[in-house]
Amino acid sequence: MAEALRILGYRTTHWPKSWAEIDRNDAATDITIASRYQELDQLYPRSKFILTERSLDSWIKSCLFHYRHEIRYEELLEPDRLFTWEAERCLYGEEGGYHLNPERFREAFGRHRTRVLEYFRERPGDFLAINILEGDGWECLCSFLAKPVPKATFPHLNRRVTG
């Protein structure tokens, strides 16, 4: 999604590690954003929100790949560490994403999706759920953002872990 937004001309940060990094960009993606959608909605009125959907099994497979090495939060600078840790605790519970627990991640997947859909239920103009793996692409995204469809192929940068 980050690359698609860049192609559309948005200054985009993937997995921002601070509020300052979010402020410097037009768009932001990944876990540190996913857990803060309500706060971001208040801080940035008239923003658009996109939920990227996929099957639970595909997402778990991606998590297993992503978390194949334990994250060493102590290697991040302190403010960055706290920003990331807060996001992961919000989504995955007290342990955060530090230790991959597939059952806990399965619960988090459903809980997060339900909360986001409920929060934006009455605001279809501000919210898009898109499933790139099932074929949603430029037409869906560009229609939502009122942007022309680019000639470029829709990017799939993490295809190796999509199942």
OpenMM code with the backbone's topology and positions (N, CA, C; nanometers):
from openmm import Vec3, app, unit

residues = "MET ALA GLU ALA LEU ARG ILE LEU GLY TYR ARG THR THR HIS TRP PRO LYS SER TRP ALA GLU ILE ASP ARG ASN ASP ALA ALA THR ASP ILE THR ILE ALA SER ARG TYR GLN GLU LEU ASP GLN LEU TYR PRO ARG SER LYS PHE ILE LEU THR GLU ARG SER LEU ASP SER TRP ILE LYS SER CYS LEU PHE HIS TYR ARG HIS GLU ILE ARG TYR GLU GLU LEU LEU GLU PRO ASP ARG LEU PHE THR TRP GLU ALA GLU ARG CYS LEU TYR GLY GLU GLU GLY GLY TYR HIS LEU ASN PRO GLU ARG PHE ARG GLU ALA PHE GLY ARG HIS ARG THR ARG VAL LEU GLU TYR PHE ARG GLU ARG PRO GLY ASP PHE LEU ALA ILE ASN ILE LEU GLU GLY ASP GLY TRP GLU CYS LEU CYS SER PHE LEU ALA LYS PRO VAL PRO LYS ALA THR PHE PRO HIS LEU ASN ARG ARG VAL THR GLY".split()
positions = [
    Vec3(0.0823, -0.1194, 0.0000),
    Vec3(0.0000, 0.0000, 0.0000),
    Vec3(0.0868, 0.1259, 0.0000),
    Vec3(0.1959, 0.1224, 0.0762),
    Vec3(0.2827, 0.2405, 0.0808),
    Vec3(0.3349, 0.2754, -0.0579),
    Vec3(0.3769, 0.1749, -0.1333),
    Vec3(0.4296, 0.2012, -0.2674),
    Vec3(0.3198, 0.2515, -0.3609),
    Vec3(0.2011, 0.1979, -0.3496),
    Vec3(0.0890, 0.2455, -0.4323),
    Vec3(0.0613, 0.3929, -0.4029),
    Vec3(0.0621, 0.4309, -0.2780),
    Vec3(0.0386, 0.5707, -0.2414),
    Vec3(0.1505, 0.6609, -0.2928),
    Vec3(0.2734, 0.6120, -0.2901),
    Vec3(0.3860, 0.6898, -0.3459),
    Vec3(0.3671, 0.7117, -0.4959),
    Vec3(0.3272, 0.6064, -0.5663),
    Vec3(0.3049, 0.6170, -0.7106),
    Vec3(0.1978, 0.7214, -0.7400),
    Vec3(0.0996, 0.7321, -0.6509),
    Vec3(-0.0084, 0.8301, -0.6686),
    Vec3(0.0335, 0.9714, -0.6285),
    Vec3(0.1567, 0.9869, -0.5817),
    Vec3(0.2076, 1.1202, -0.5521),
    Vec3(0.2058, 1.1613, -0.4064),
    Vec3(0.1723, 1.0704, -0.3174),
    Vec3(0.1715, 1.1021, -0.1746),
    Vec3(0.3105, 1.0788, -0.1142),
    Vec3(0.3565, 1.1735, -0.0338),
    Vec3(0.4763, 1.1483, 0.0473),
    Vec3(0.4319, 1.0479, 0.1533),
    Vec3(0.4914, 0.9304, 0.1506),
    Vec3(0.4424, 0.8194, 0.2328),
    Vec3(0.5541, 0.7612, 0.3172),
    Vec3(0.5207, 0.7338, 0.4429),
    Vec3(0.6131, 0.6640, 0.5312),
    Vec3(0.5529, 0.5280, 0.5664),
    Vec3(0.6375, 0.4277, 0.5619),
    Vec3(0.5969, 0.2917, 0.5978),
    Vec3(0.6547, 0.2607, 0.7355),
    Vec3(0.5699, 0.2207, 0.8287),
    Vec3(0.6092, 0.1869, 0.9655),
    Vec3(0.6780, 0.3054, 1.0331),
    Vec3(0.6054, 0.4197, 1.0420),
    Vec3(0.6658, 0.5364, 1.1078),
    Vec3(0.6962, 0.5065, 1.2544),
    Vec3(0.8021, 0.5676, 1.3029),
    Vec3(0.8488, 0.5410, 1.4389),
    Vec3(0.8289, 0.6594, 1.5319),
    Vec3(0.7579, 0.7638, 1.4836),
    Vec3(0.7328, 0.8808, 1.5684),
    Vec3(0.6186, 0.9633, 1.5082),
    Vec3(0.5619, 1.0489, 1.5925),
    Vec3(0.4594, 1.1417, 1.5442),
    Vec3(0.5220, 1.2405, 1.4462),
    Vec3(0.6457, 1.2800, 1.4699),
    Vec3(0.7134, 1.3733, 1.3796),
    Vec3(0.7246, 1.3146, 1.2392),
    Vec3(0.7543, 1.1852, 1.2315),
    Vec3(0.7637, 1.1201, 1.1010),
    Vec3(0.6278, 1.1196, 1.0303),
    Vec3(0.5229, 1.0988, 1.1044),
    Vec3(0.3877, 1.1043, 1.0465),
    Vec3(0.3584, 1.2450, 0.9967),
    Vec3(0.3923, 1.3453, 1.0770),
    Vec3(0.3654, 1.4842, 1.0405),
    Vec3(0.4378, 1.5275, 0.9133),
    Vec3(0.5527, 1.4685, 0.8851),
    Vec3(0.6316, 1.5064, 0.7667),
    Vec3(0.5787, 1.4459, 0.6370),
    Vec3(0.4770, 1.3618, 0.6459),
    Vec3(0.4281, 1.2900, 0.5282),
    Vec3(0.2801, 1.3140, 0.5047),
    Vec3(0.2358, 1.2763, 0.3845),
    Vec3(0.0944, 1.2846, 0.3502),
    Vec3(0.0196, 1.1579, 0.3891),
    Vec3(0.0933, 1.0464, 0.3940),
    Vec3(0.0318, 0.9165, 0.4210),
    Vec3(0.1280, 0.8320, 0.5034),
    Vec3(0.0708, 0.7389, 0.5795),
    Vec3(0.1515, 0.6496, 0.6624),
    Vec3(0.0843, 0.5130, 0.6652),
    Vec3(0.1674, 0.4073, 0.6727),
    Vec3(0.1145, 0.2709, 0.6689),
    Vec3(0.1825, 0.1825, 0.7733),
    Vec3(0.1216, 0.0721, 0.8020),
    Vec3(0.1716, -0.0383, 0.8832),
    Vec3(0.1254, -0.0291, 1.0271),
    Vec3(0.1810, -0.1165, 1.1096),
    Vec3(0.1308, -0.1417, 1.2443),
    Vec3(0.1274, -0.0181, 1.3335),
    Vec3(0.2275, 0.0698, 1.3210),
    Vec3(0.2284, 0.1859, 1.4086),
    Vec3(0.1170, 0.2846, 1.3744),
    Vec3(0.0562, 0.2672, 1.2600),
    Vec3(-0.0598, 0.3469, 1.2199),
    Vec3(-0.1892, 0.2725, 1.2523),
    Vec3(-0.1907, 0.1430, 1.2257),
    Vec3(-0.3126, 0.0627, 1.2423),
    Vec3(-0.3721, 0.0757, 1.3814),
    Vec3(-0.2889, 0.0781, 1.4821),
    Vec3(-0.3402, 0.0823, 1.6186),
    Vec3(-0.3846, 0.2213, 1.6612),
    Vec3(-0.3526, 0.3226, 1.5819),
    Vec3(-0.3797, 0.4610, 1.6213),
    Vec3(-0.4859, 0.5280, 1.5349),
    Vec3(-0.5684, 0.4517, 1.4658),
    Vec3(-0.6629, 0.5111, 1.3708),
    Vec3(-0.7578, 0.6114, 1.4362),
    Vec3(-0.8045, 0.5861, 1.5580),
    Vec3(-0.8964, 0.6795, 1.6233),
    Vec3(-0.8258, 0.8110, 1.6573),
    Vec3(-0.7072, 0.8013, 1.7108),
    Vec3(-0.6300, 0.9200, 1.7449),
    Vec3(-0.5934, 0.9986, 1.6187),
    Vec3(-0.5528, 0.9281, 1.5148),
    Vec3(-0.5197, 0.9937, 1.3883),
    Vec3(-0.6416, 1.0625, 1.3278),
    Vec3(-0.7560, 1.0010, 1.3416),
    Vec3(-0.8800, 1.0592, 1.2916),
    Vec3(-0.9087, 1.1931, 1.3597),
    Vec3(-0.8805, 1.2015, 1.4880),
    Vec3(-0.9010, 1.3265, 1.5618),
    Vec3(-0.7934, 1.4304, 1.5275),
    Vec3(-0.6696, 1.3859, 1.5139),
    Vec3(-0.5588, 1.4788, 1.4876),
    Vec3(-0.5578, 1.5332, 1.3449),
    Vec3(-0.6072, 1.4537, 1.2512),
    Vec3(-0.6039, 1.4911, 1.1100),
    Vec3(-0.7451, 1.4843, 1.0513),
    Vec3(-0.8275, 1.5838, 1.0833),
    Vec3(-0.9655, 1.5840, 1.0315),
    Vec3(-0.9673, 1.5780, 0.8785),
    Vec3(-1.0671, 1.5150, 0.8249),
    Vec3(-1.0879, 1.4998, 0.6806),
    Vec3(-0.9867, 1.4060, 0.6157),
    Vec3(-0.9164, 1.3282, 0.6967),
    Vec3(-0.8246, 1.2283, 0.6417),
    Vec3(-0.9018, 1.1087, 0.5901),
    Vec3(-0.8376, 1.0335, 0.5047),
    Vec3(-0.8946, 0.9096, 0.4524),
    Vec3(-0.8199, 0.7934, 0.5169),
    Vec3(-0.8916, 0.6848, 0.5432),
    Vec3(-0.8348, 0.5676, 0.6083),
    Vec3(-0.8577, 0.4450, 0.5220),
    Vec3(-0.7547, 0.3626, 0.5110),
    Vec3(-0.7604, 0.2429, 0.4278),
    Vec3(-0.7235, 0.1227, 0.5134),
    Vec3(-0.8113, 0.0251, 0.5153),
    Vec3(-0.7850, -0.1022, 0.5821),
    Vec3(-0.7488, -0.2026, 0.4741),
    Vec3(-0.6266, -0.2520, 0.4769),
    Vec3(-0.5886, -0.3560, 0.3822),
    Vec3(-0.6285, -0.4898, 0.4425),
    Vec3(-0.7105, -0.5616, 0.3684),
    Vec3(-0.7623, -0.6891, 0.4167),
    Vec3(-0.6939, -0.8044, 0.3451),
    Vec3(-0.6964, -0.9178, 0.4106),
    Vec3(-0.6451, -1.0426, 0.3535),
    Vec3(-0.7003, -1.1553, 0.4380),
    Vec3(-0.6818, -1.2773, 0.3918),
    Vec3(-0.7288, -1.3907, 0.4699),
    Vec3(-0.6469, -1.4029, 0.5977),
    Vec3(-0.7070, -1.4573, 0.7002),
    Vec3(-0.6379, -1.4778, 0.8275),
    Vec3(-0.5142, -1.5650, 0.8085),
    Vec3(-0.5280, -1.6729, 0.7339),
    Vec3(-0.4128, -1.7622, 0.7134),
    Vec3(-0.2979, -1.6920, 0.6422),
    Vec3(-0.3285, -1.6111, 0.5435),
    Vec3(-0.2258, -1.5371, 0.4714),
    Vec3(-0.1565, -1.4385, 0.5643),
    Vec3(-0.2340, -1.3727, 0.6492),
    Vec3(-0.1767, -1.2759, 0.7421),
    Vec3(-0.0873, -1.3443, 0.8456),
    Vec3(-0.1327, -1.4574, 0.8990),
    Vec3(-0.0513, -1.5314, 0.9964),
    Vec3(0.0804, -1.5755, 0.9311),
    Vec3(0.0725, -1.6231, 0.8078),
    Vec3(0.1939, -1.6634, 0.7360),
    Vec3(0.2889, -1.5451, 0.7222),
    Vec3(0.2356, -1.4293, 0.6914),
    Vec3(0.3170, -1.3091, 0.6805),
    Vec3(0.3785, -1.2726, 0.8152),
    Vec3(0.3011, -1.2830, 0.9223),
    Vec3(0.3535, -1.2538, 1.0567),
    Vec3(0.4658, -1.3489, 1.0929),
    Vec3(0.4474, -1.4771, 1.0622),
    Vec3(0.5516, -1.5756, 1.0921),
    Vec3(0.6811, -1.5403, 1.0197),
    Vec3(0.6694, -1.4931, 0.8957),
    Vec3(0.7871, -1.4512, 0.8209),
    Vec3(0.8478, -1.3251, 0.8829),
    Vec3(0.7621, -1.2275, 0.9109),
    Vec3(0.8077, -1.0988, 0.9631),
    Vec3(0.8726, -1.1127, 1.1003),
    Vec3(0.8129, -1.1942, 1.1859),
    Vec3(0.8620, -1.2093, 1.3231),
    Vec3(0.9516, -1.3326, 1.3386),
    Vec3(1.0119, -1.3780, 1.2297),
    Vec3(1.0977, -1.4963, 1.2384),
    Vec3(1.2196, -1.4708, 1.3261),
    Vec3(1.2540, -1.3450, 1.3409),
    Vec3(1.3593, -1.3054, 1.4340),
    Vec3(1.2912, -1.2215, 1.5421),
    Vec3(1.3256, -1.2446, 1.6658),
    Vec3(1.2685, -1.1613, 1.7701),
    Vec3(1.3120, -1.0179, 1.7473),
    Vec3(1.2180, -0.9274, 1.7624),
    Vec3(1.2491, -0.7859, 1.7463),
    Vec3(1.3316, -0.7414, 1.8662),
    Vec3(1.4372, -0.6750, 1.8381),
    Vec3(1.5230, -0.6260, 1.9459),
    Vec3(1.4916, -0.4780, 1.9679),
    Vec3(1.3889, -0.4543, 2.0490),
    Vec3(1.3457, -0.3169, 2.0727),
    Vec3(1.4562, -0.2326, 2.1352),
    Vec3(1.5454, -0.2964, 2.2100),
    Vec3(1.6531, -0.2202, 2.2725),
    Vec3(1.7459, -0.1593, 2.1678),
    Vec3(1.7397, -0.2090, 2.0435),
    Vec3(1.8237, -0.1539, 1.9377),
    Vec3(1.7636, -0.0274, 1.8760),
    Vec3(1.6351, -0.0040, 1.9012),
    Vec3(1.5721, 0.1185, 1.8529),
    Vec3(1.6016, 0.2308, 1.9511),
    Vec3(1.6035, 0.3533, 1.9014),
    Vec3(1.6176, 0.4666, 1.9914),
    Vec3(1.4972, 0.4711, 2.0837),
    Vec3(1.5140, 0.5165, 2.2036),
    Vec3(1.4081, 0.5120, 2.3046),
    Vec3(1.2726, 0.5647, 2.2570),
    Vec3(1.2628, 0.6879, 2.2017),
    Vec3(1.1291, 0.7333, 2.1585),
    Vec3(1.0687, 0.6423, 2.0513),
    Vec3(1.1534, 0.5947, 1.9588),
    Vec3(1.1050, 0.5043, 1.8545),
    Vec3(1.0549, 0.3742, 1.9166),
    Vec3(1.1275, 0.3232, 2.0110),
    Vec3(1.0916, 0.1981, 2.0774),
    Vec3(0.9555, 0.2106, 2.1436),
    Vec3(0.9353, 0.3200, 2.2151),
    Vec3(0.8083, 0.3386, 2.2846),
    Vec3(0.6927, 0.3534, 2.1864),
    Vec3(0.7138, 0.4256, 2.0785),
    Vec3(0.6090, 0.4464, 1.9787),
    Vec3(0.5658, 0.3125, 1.9187),
    Vec3(0.6638, 0.2290, 1.8857),
    Vec3(0.6357, 0.0977, 1.8284),
    Vec3(0.5742, 0.0044, 1.9325),
    Vec3(0.6301, 0.0034, 2.0508),
    Vec3(0.5811, -0.0843, 2.1573),
    Vec3(0.4358, -0.0524, 2.1908),
    Vec3(0.4005, 0.0749, 2.2001),
    Vec3(0.2630, 0.1137, 2.2285),
    Vec3(0.1682, 0.0620, 2.1202),
    Vec3(0.2089, 0.0721, 1.9961),
    Vec3(0.1259, 0.0247, 1.8851),
    Vec3(0.1036, -0.1253, 1.8934),
    Vec3(0.2103, -0.1989, 1.9172),
    Vec3(0.1985, -0.3448, 1.9216),
    Vec3(0.1206, -0.3917, 2.0440),
    Vec3(0.1372, -0.3264, 2.1561),
    Vec3(0.0599, -0.3633, 2.2759),
    Vec3(-0.0884, -0.3395, 2.2524),
    Vec3(-0.1206, -0.2306, 2.1856),
    Vec3(-0.2606, -0.1995, 2.1564),
    Vec3(-0.3232, -0.3095, 2.0709),
    Vec3(-0.2504, -0.3577, 1.9728),
    Vec3(-0.3036, -0.4589, 1.8821),
    Vec3(-0.2950, -0.6010, 1.9374),
    Vec3(-0.1804, -0.6355, 1.9980),
    Vec3(-0.1537, -0.7747, 2.0335),
    Vec3(-0.1610, -0.8052, 2.1817),
    Vec3(-0.1827, -0.7055, 2.2651),
    Vec3(-0.1882, -0.7293, 2.4079),
    Vec3(-0.0557, -0.6973, 2.4747),
    Vec3(-0.0478, -0.7278, 2.6014),
    Vec3(0.0650, -0.6869, 2.6860),
    Vec3(0.2024, -0.7276, 2.6311),
    Vec3(0.2121, -0.8435, 2.5676),
    Vec3(0.3410, -0.8888, 2.5137),
    Vec3(0.3773, -0.8189, 2.3832),
    Vec3(0.2849, -0.7463, 2.3251),
    Vec3(0.3107, -0.6839, 2.1961),
    Vec3(0.3378, -0.7894, 2.0909),
    Vec3(0.4153, -0.7559, 1.9890),
    Vec3(0.4509, -0.8515, 1.8848),
    Vec3(0.5852, -0.9151, 1.9104),
    Vec3(0.6407, -0.8890, 2.0284),
    Vec3(0.7759, -0.9343, 2.0591),
    Vec3(0.7892, -1.0860, 2.0478),
    Vec3(0.6902, -1.1584, 2.0933),
    Vec3(0.6897, -1.3039, 2.0829),
    Vec3(0.5664, -1.3428, 2.0021),
    Vec3(0.5876, -1.4030, 1.8889),
    Vec3(0.4759, -1.4421, 1.8037),
    Vec3(0.4008, -1.5572, 1.8676),
    Vec3(0.2753, -1.5314, 1.8954),
    Vec3(0.1847, -1.6319, 1.9485),
    Vec3(0.0699, -1.6385, 1.8481),
    Vec3(0.0687, -1.7389, 1.7588),
    Vec3(-0.0318, -1.7406, 1.6525),
    Vec3(-0.1758, -1.7284, 1.7023),
    Vec3(-0.2100, -1.7898, 1.8137),
    Vec3(-0.3480, -1.7797, 1.8626),
    Vec3(-0.3802, -1.6368, 1.9061),
    Vec3(-0.2873, -1.5744, 1.9743),
    Vec3(-0.3069, -1.4347, 2.0173),
    Vec3(-0.3160, -1.3440, 1.8943),
    Vec3(-0.2355, -1.3702, 1.7928),
    Vec3(-0.2395, -1.2909, 1.6710),
    Vec3(-0.3716, -1.3132, 1.5965),
    Vec3(-0.4232, -1.4353, 1.5972),
    Vec3(-0.5532, -1.4620, 1.5328),
    Vec3(-0.6633, -1.3807, 1.5998),
    Vec3(-0.6616, -1.3779, 1.7313),
    Vec3(-0.7613, -1.2990, 1.8054),
    Vec3(-0.7462, -1.1504, 1.7737),
    Vec3(-0.6222, -1.1023, 1.7694),
    Vec3(-0.5963, -0.9615, 1.7406),
    Vec3(-0.6459, -0.9243, 1.6010),
    Vec3(-0.6254, -1.0130, 1.5053),
    Vec3(-0.6682, -0.9902, 1.3666),
    Vec3(-0.8179, -0.9616, 1.3618),
    Vec3(-0.8980, -1.0492, 1.4195),
    Vec3(-1.0431, -1.0331, 1.4181),
    Vec3(-1.0887, -0.9134, 1.4987),
    Vec3(-1.0303, -0.8931, 1.6142),
    Vec3(-1.0675, -0.7815, 1.7020),
    Vec3(-1.0392, -0.6484, 1.6326),
    Vec3(-0.9228, -0.6351, 1.5732),
    Vec3(-0.8874, -0.5093, 1.5067),
    Vec3(-0.9809, -0.4813, 1.3889),
    Vec3(-1.0031, -0.5802, 1.3055),
    Vec3(-1.0903, -0.5623, 1.1891),
    Vec3(-1.2298, -0.5198, 1.2325),
    Vec3(-1.2848, -0.5868, 1.3323),
    Vec3(-1.4190, -0.5547, 1.3820),
    Vec3(-1.4251, -0.4117, 1.4339),
    Vec3(-1.3261, -0.3718, 1.5113),
    Vec3(-1.3248, -0.2363, 1.5681),
    Vec3(-1.3150, -0.1295, 1.4598),
    Vec3(-1.2300, -0.1516, 1.3615),
    Vec3(-1.2132, -0.0530, 1.2543),
    Vec3(-1.3420, -0.0405, 1.1723),
    Vec3(-1.3997, -0.1537, 1.1341),
    Vec3(-1.5234, -0.1492, 1.0553),
    Vec3(-1.6358, -0.0806, 1.1321),
    Vec3(-1.6455, -0.1056, 1.2598),
    Vec3(-1.7488, -0.0407, 1.3422),
    Vec3(-1.7228, 0.1091, 1.3524),
    Vec3(-1.5988, 0.1471, 1.3745),
    Vec3(-1.5643, 0.2884, 1.3908),
    Vec3(-1.6010, 0.3697, 1.2663),
    Vec3(-1.5758, 0.3152, 1.1491),
    Vec3(-1.6006, 0.3881, 1.0244),
    Vec3(-1.7333, 0.3509, 0.9576),
    Vec3(-1.8159, 0.2748, 1.0246),
    Vec3(-1.9406, 0.2235, 0.9667),
    Vec3(-2.0259, 0.3325, 0.9011),
    Vec3(-2.0354, 0.4468, 0.9625),
    Vec3(-2.1206, 0.5551, 0.9121),
    Vec3(-2.0444, 0.6555, 0.8249),
    Vec3(-1.9219, 0.6231, 0.7850),
    Vec3(-1.8387, 0.7187, 0.7120),
    Vec3(-1.7743, 0.6555, 0.5893),
    Vec3(-1.8535, 0.6064, 0.4964),
    Vec3(-1.7944, 0.5387, 0.3798),
    Vec3(-1.7048, 0.6296, 0.2948),
    Vec3(-1.7256, 0.7578, 0.2959),
    Vec3(-1.6409, 0.8483, 0.2180),
    Vec3(-1.5023, 0.8673, 0.2766),
    Vec3(-1.4861, 0.8314, 0.4033),
    Vec3(-1.3575, 0.8462, 0.4716),
    Vec3(-1.2825, 0.7145, 0.4849),
    Vec3(-1.3445, 0.6052, 0.4445),
    Vec3(-1.2889, 0.4732, 0.4751),
    Vec3(-1.3019, 0.3785, 0.3564),
    Vec3(-1.1934, 0.3039, 0.3326),
    Vec3(-1.1928, 0.2020, 0.2285),
    Vec3(-1.1325, 0.0745, 0.2846),
    Vec3(-1.2009, -0.0368, 0.2672),
    Vec3(-1.1433, -0.1685, 0.2939),
    Vec3(-1.1067, -0.2260, 0.1578),
    Vec3(-0.9806, -0.2646, 0.1419),
    Vec3(-0.9306, -0.3104, 0.0130),
    Vec3(-0.8559, -0.4420, 0.0320),
    Vec3(-0.8813, -0.5362, -0.0566),
    Vec3(-0.8132, -0.6651, -0.0502),
    Vec3(-0.7312, -0.6822, -0.1777),
    Vec3(-0.6077, -0.6422, -0.1699),
    Vec3(-0.5181, -0.6452, -0.2857),
    Vec3(-0.4933, -0.7874, -0.3330),
    Vec3(-0.4813, -0.8796, -0.2382),
    Vec3(-0.4539, -1.0191, -0.2747),
    Vec3(-0.5703, -1.0827, -0.3494),
    Vec3(-0.6905, -1.0295, -0.3303),
    Vec3(-0.8082, -1.0823, -0.4000),
    Vec3(-0.8393, -1.0046, -0.5276),
    Vec3(-0.7515, -0.9111, -0.5653),
    Vec3(-0.7684, -0.8435, -0.6939),
    Vec3(-0.8031, -0.6962, -0.6876),
    Vec3(-0.8327, -0.6417, -0.5693),
    Vec3(-0.8547, -0.4972, -0.5627),
    Vec3(-0.7246, -0.4282, -0.5985),
    Vec3(-0.7342, -0.3173, -0.6670),
    Vec3(-0.6124, -0.2480, -0.7100),
    Vec3(-0.6387, -0.1023, -0.7379),
    Vec3(-0.5813, -0.0567, -0.8490),
    Vec3(-0.5876, 0.0853, -0.8814),
    Vec3(-0.7291, 0.1396, -0.8907),
    Vec3(-0.8186, 0.0678, -0.9564),
    Vec3(-0.9536, 0.1208, -0.9761),
    Vec3(-1.0205, 0.1514, -0.8428),
    Vec3(-1.0111, 0.0581, -0.7509),
    Vec3(-1.0709, 0.0728, -0.6181),
    Vec3(-1.0039, 0.1870, -0.5405),
    Vec3(-0.8717, 0.1849, -0.5353),
    Vec3(-0.7971, 0.2842, -0.4589),
    Vec3(-0.8122, 0.4241, -0.5185),
    Vec3(-0.7973, 0.4359, -0.6490),
    Vec3(-0.8033, 0.5666, -0.7134),
    Vec3(-0.9427, 0.6270, -0.7073),
    Vec3(-1.0433, 0.5447, -0.7170),
    Vec3(-1.1803, 0.5936, -0.7020),
    Vec3(-1.2000, 0.6531, -0.5630),
    Vec3(-1.1534, 0.5843, -0.4616),
    Vec3(-1.1647, 0.6311, -0.3232),
    Vec3(-1.0884, 0.7615, -0.3008),
    Vec3(-0.9701, 0.7730, -0.3588),
    Vec3(-0.8855, 0.8909, -0.3375),
    Vec3(-0.9073, 1.0004, -0.4413),
    Vec3(-0.9977, 0.9774, -0.5364),
    Vec3(-1.0247, 1.0724, -0.6447),
    Vec3(-0.8962, 1.1073, -0.7205),
    Vec3(-0.8246, 1.0023, -0.7582),
    Vec3(-0.7005, 1.0160, -0.8341),
    Vec3(-0.7146, 0.9395, -0.9653),
    Vec3(-0.6468, 0.9850, -1.0713),
    Vec3(-0.6497, 0.9071, -1.1955),
    Vec3(-0.5724, 0.7762, -1.1792),
    Vec3(-0.6170, 0.6751, -1.2501),
    Vec3(-0.5505, 0.5445, -1.2454),
    Vec3(-0.4182, 0.5554, -1.3212),
    Vec3(-0.3068, 0.5228, -1.2553),
    Vec3(-0.1769, 0.5317, -1.3236),
    Vec3(-0.1574, 0.4174, -1.4227),
    Vec3(-0.0633, 0.4344, -1.5108),
    Vec3(-0.0318, 0.3297, -1.6083),
    Vec3(0.0474, 0.2163, -1.5447),
    Vec3(0.1134, 0.2424, -1.4336),
    Vec3(0.1957, 0.1416, -1.3660),
    Vec3(0.1109, 0.0253, -1.3154),
    Vec3(0.1709, -0.0923, -1.3131),
    Vec3(0.1068, -0.2090, -1.2530),
    Vec3(0.0961, -0.1855, -1.1030),
    Vec3(-0.0134, -0.2305, -1.0430),
    Vec3(-0.0296, -0.2136, -0.8984),
    Vec3(0.0835, -0.2892, -0.8277),
    Vec3(0.1529, -0.2242, -0.7345),
    Vec3(0.2696, -0.2883, -0.6715),
    Vec3(0.2321, -0.3990, -0.5722),
    Vec3(0.3109, -0.5039, -0.5729),
    Vec3(0.2987, -0.6162, -0.4778),
    Vec3(0.4396, -0.6469, -0.4275),
    Vec3(0.4870, -0.5675, -0.3321),
    Vec3(0.6258, -0.5789, -0.2888),
    Vec3(0.6519, -0.6956, -0.1962),
    Vec3(0.5502, -0.7466, -0.1292),
    Vec3(0.5704, -0.8562, -0.0330),
    Vec3(0.5057, -0.9852, -0.0802),
    Vec3(0.5047, -1.0084, -0.2078),
    Vec3(0.4389, -1.1260, -0.2637),
    Vec3(0.4942, -1.2568, -0.2068),
    Vec3(0.6203, -1.2591, -0.1655),
    Vec3(0.6819, -1.3841, -0.1151),
    Vec3(0.6132, -1.4362, 0.0095),
    Vec3(0.5405, -1.3513, 0.0820),
    Vec3(0.4793, -1.3949, 0.2073),
    Vec3(0.3275, -1.3866, 0.2043),
    Vec3(0.2698, -1.3768, 0.0873),
    Vec3(0.1252, -1.3577, 0.0812),
    Vec3(0.0496, -1.4898, 0.0702),
    Vec3(0.1170, -1.5965, 0.0489),
    Vec3(0.0504, -1.7278, 0.0423),
    Vec3(-0.0245, -1.7427, -0.0816),
] * unit.nanometer
topology = app.Topology()
chain = topology.addChain("A")
for resn in residues:
    res = topology.addResidue(resn, chain)
    for name in ("N", "CA", "C"):
        topology.addAtom(name, app.Element.getBySymbol(name[0]), res)
